[in-house]
């Protein structure tokens, strides 16, 4: 823990030098009541499609996955990522995992869009993901 506190202070100084503002987050931000999930009710047993998942619920689940990855990143990894010239991935495995998740999500979204042959179907998928992005 001591090393983490020192790293946190170093990160704050580095951010202050570069004119970044730090934000103070209280524990009340994390203990609010979770919203009721928007889960579709299926009348028939079938494989759900993307259209069955409400954009808000998709955004919530994506946010939870990304938060799980982000909270594992210790402050020292941010410093290592900035200061290391070699082996960045080895020295910052949690940041690398977060970046890889982002890249695989972006690849999946583009694959979903391009899998549709009809331009109108592509437009519907793009509209769906824009709604998800708006809710995130």
C-alpha positions as CSV (number, residue, x, y, z in Angstrom):
1,X,0.0,0.0,0.0
2,X,2.8,2.4,0.8
3,X,4.2,2.0,-2.7
4,X,0.7,2.8,-4.1
5,X,0.4,6.0,-2.1
6,X,3.9,7.1,-3.3
7,X,2.9,6.3,-6.9
8,X,-0.4,8.2,-6.5
9,X,1.4,11.3,-5.2
10,X,3.9,11.1,-8.1
11,X,1.1,10.8,-10.5
12,X,-0.6,13.8,-9.0
13,X,2.6,15.8,-9.3
14,X,3.1,14.7,-12.9
15,X,-0.5,15.7,-13.8
16,X,-0.1,19.0,-12.0
17,X,3.0,19.8,-14.1
18,X,1.0,19.2,-17.2
19,X,-2.0,21.3,-16.0
20,X,-4.4,18.4,-15.6
21,X,-7.0,18.7,-13.0
22,X,-7.6,15.9,-10.6
23,X,-11.1,15.0,-9.6
24,X,-12.0,14.0,-6.0
25,X,-14.5,11.1,-6.0
26,X,-16.3,10.3,-2.8
27,X,-17.6,6.8,-1.9
28,X,-21.2,8.0,-2.4
29,X,-20.5,7.9,-6.1
30,X,-20.2,4.1,-5.9
31,X,-23.1,3.2,-3.5
32,X,-26.1,4.5,-5.4
33,X,-28.9,2.1,-6.1
34,X,-28.4,0.3,-9.4
35,X,-31.0,0.9,-12.0
36,X,-33.5,-1.8,-12.9
37,X,-32.1,-3.8,-15.9
38,X,-33.9,-3.6,-19.2
39,X,-34.0,-7.3,-20.0
40,X,-36.2,-8.4,-22.8
41,X,-39.0,-10.9,-22.2
42,X,-38.9,-13.6,-24.9
43,X,-42.1,-15.1,-26.0
44,X,-40.4,-17.9,-27.8
45,X,-37.2,-19.7,-27.0
46,X,-34.7,-18.5,-29.5
47,X,-31.2,-17.0,-29.7
48,X,-31.5,-13.3,-28.8
49,X,-30.3,-10.9,-31.4
50,X,-28.7,-7.5,-31.0
51,X,-32.1,-5.8,-31.5
52,X,-33.4,-7.7,-28.4
53,X,-31.0,-5.9,-26.1
54,X,-31.9,-2.4,-25.2
55,X,-29.1,0.1,-25.9
56,X,-29.2,1.3,-22.3
57,X,-28.7,-2.2,-21.0
58,X,-25.9,-2.9,-23.5
59,X,-24.2,0.4,-22.4
60,X,-24.5,-0.6,-18.7
61,X,-23.0,-4.0,-19.3
62,X,-20.2,-2.7,-21.4
63,X,-19.5,-0.1,-18.7
64,X,-19.4,-2.7,-16.0
65,X,-16.9,-4.8,-18.0
66,X,-14.7,-1.8,-18.7
67,X,-14.9,-0.6,-15.0
68,X,-13.8,-4.1,-13.9
69,X,-10.7,-3.8,-16.1
70,X,-10.0,-0.1,-15.2
71,X,-10.2,-0.6,-11.4
72,X,-7.4,-3.2,-11.6
73,X,-4.9,-0.6,-12.9
74,X,-2.6,0.7,-10.2
75,X,-1.4,4.3,-10.4
76,X,2.2,3.1,-11.0
77,X,1.1,1.5,-14.3
78,X,0.2,4.9,-15.7
79,X,3.6,6.2,-14.8
80,X,5.3,3.1,-16.2
81,X,3.3,3.4,-19.5
82,X,4.5,7.0,-19.9
83,X,8.1,6.5,-18.9
84,X,8.9,3.1,-20.4
85,X,10.3,3.0,-23.9
86,X,10.5,-0.8,-24.1
87,X,8.3,-3.6,-22.9
88,X,5.3,-1.4,-22.2
89,X,2.9,-4.3,-22.5
90,X,4.9,-6.4,-20.0
91,X,5.3,-3.5,-17.5
92,X,1.6,-2.4,-17.8
93,X,-0.4,-5.6,-18.1
94,X,-3.7,-4.1,-16.8
95,X,-3.5,-1.1,-19.2
96,X,-2.8,-3.5,-22.0
97,X,-5.8,-5.7,-21.0
98,X,-8.0,-2.6,-21.1
99,X,-6.7,-1.4,-24.5
100,X,-7.1,-5.0,-25.9
101,X,-10.7,-5.1,-24.7
102,X,-11.4,-1.7,-26.3
103,X,-9.8,-2.8,-29.6
104,X,-11.7,-6.1,-29.6
105,X,-15.0,-4.3,-28.9
106,X,-14.4,-1.9,-31.7
107,X,-13.5,-4.7,-34.1
108,X,-16.7,-6.6,-33.1
109,X,-18.8,-3.5,-33.7
110,X,-17.3,-2.9,-37.1
111,X,-17.8,-6.6,-38.0
112,X,-21.5,-6.3,-37.0
113,X,-22.0,-3.3,-39.2
114,X,-20.1,-4.8,-42.2
115,X,-21.9,-8.2,-41.9
116,X,-25.0,-6.6,-43.2
117,X,-25.2,-6.4,-47.0
118,X,-28.1,-4.0,-47.2
119,X,-27.2,-0.3,-46.5
120,X,-30.5,0.2,-44.6
121,X,-29.6,-2.7,-42.3
122,X,-26.2,-1.2,-41.8
123,X,-27.7,2.1,-41.0
124,X,-29.9,0.5,-38.3
125,X,-26.9,-1.2,-36.7
126,X,-25.0,2.1,-36.7
127,X,-28.0,3.9,-35.2
128,X,-28.1,1.2,-32.5
129,X,-24.4,1.6,-31.6
130,X,-24.8,5.4,-31.6
131,X,-27.5,5.0,-29.0
132,X,-25.3,2.7,-27.0
133,X,-22.4,5.3,-27.2
134,X,-24.8,8.1,-26.1
135,X,-25.8,6.1,-23.0
136,X,-22.3,5.2,-22.0
